Amino acid sequence: MMEWVTTLFDSRLFMRINAILGFVFLGLFVYYYFSKEGQDERGRRLIAEASLIAYAALFVILNLFAYTIPWCMDNTVRMANGLQLCYTLFLFIADVALWILRKIR
């Protein structure tokens, strides 16, 4: 299992795919921000709540990532993949929280 994770995090292709996913998730969040629904008071409140949830998740993600720093420092691609994965997870959580909050309220 560890060899598979090491091979995945040493891959530049995984880094590119991860970066593309990060840009897609960022684009979805920005799209909602500038949409008609995101411009009213309800939409602003949903964006604020989703951002707060994502910020709390970022705190947890980066604290978990801190435990892998010695392993990530062996290779620069591995370190870049780890940081990109944190960013992508943060944006994914923000988008999912926004989607769930839109369905609930």
C-alpha positions in Angstrom: 0.0 0.0 0.0 2.8 2.4 0.9 4.6 1.7 -2.3 1.5 2.6 -4.3 1.0 5.9 -2.4 4.7 6.7 -2.9 4.5 6.0 -6.6 1.3 8.1 -6.9 2.8 11.1 -5.1 6.0 10.9 -7.1 4.1 11.1 -10.3 4.0 14.4 -12.2 0.8 13.2 -14.0 -1.0 12.9 -10.7 0.2 16.5 -9.9 -1.3 17.8 -13.1 -4.5 16.0 -12.6 -4.7 17.2 -9.1 -4.0 20.8 -10.2 -6.7 20.6 -12.9 -9.2 19.3 -10.3 -8.2 22.2 -8.0 -8.9 24.7 -10.8 -12.2 23.1 -11.6 -13.3 23.2 -7.9 -12.2 26.9 -7.7 -14.1 27.7 -10.9 -17.3 26.1 -9.5 -17.0 28.1 -6.3 -16.3 31.4 -8.2 -19.2 30.6 -10.6 -21.6 30.3 -7.8 -20.3 33.5 -6.2 -21.0 35.5 -9.4 -24.3 33.7 -10.3 -27.7 35.3 -9.7 -28.4 33.0 -6.8 -25.0 33.9 -5.1 -25.7 37.6 -5.3 -28.6 37.8 -2.9 -28.5 37.8 0.9 -29.2 34.0 1.1 -26.5 33.2 -1.4 -24.0 35.4 0.5 -24.9 33.6 3.7 -24.4 30.2 2.1 -21.0 31.2 0.7 -19.9 32.5 4.1 -21.1 29.2 5.8 -19.4 27.0 3.2 -16.2 29.1 3.5 -16.2 28.7 7.3 -16.7 24.9 7.0 -13.9 24.7 4.5 -11.6 26.8 6.7 -12.2 24.4 9.6 -11.4 21.5 7.3 -8.3 23.3 6.1 -7.0 23.5 9.6 -7.5 19.7 10.0 -6.0 18.9 6.6 -2.9 21.0 7.2 -2.4 19.5 10.6 -2.6 16.0 9.1 -0.2 17.0 6.3 2.3 18.2 8.9 2.8 14.6 9.9 3.8 13.6 6.4 6.4 16.4 5.9 9.5 14.3 6.6 8.2 11.7 4.0 7.3 14.5 1.5 10.7 16.2 1.8 12.4 13.3 0.2 11.2 14.4 -3.2 10.1 17.9 -4.5 7.4 16.4 -6.7 6.1 14.5 -3.7 6.0 17.7 -1.6 4.2 19.6 -4.4 1.7 16.8 -4.7 1.0 16.9 -1.0 0.4 20.6 -1.0 -1.7 20.5 -4.1 -3.8 17.7 -2.5 -4.4 19.9 0.5 -5.5 22.7 -1.7 -7.8 20.5 -3.8 -9.4 18.9 -0.8 -10.0 22.4 0.7 -11.8 23.5 -2.5 -13.7 20.2 -2.8 -15.0 20.5 0.8 -16.0 24.1 0.1 -17.9 23.1 -3.0 -19.6 20.1 -1.3 -20.5 22.2 1.7 -22.0 24.9 -0.6 -23.9 22.2 -2.5 -25.3 20.6 0.7 -26.2 24.0 2.2 -28.1 24.9 -1.0 -30.1 21.7 -0.8 -30.9 22.0 2.9 -32.0 25.6 2.9 
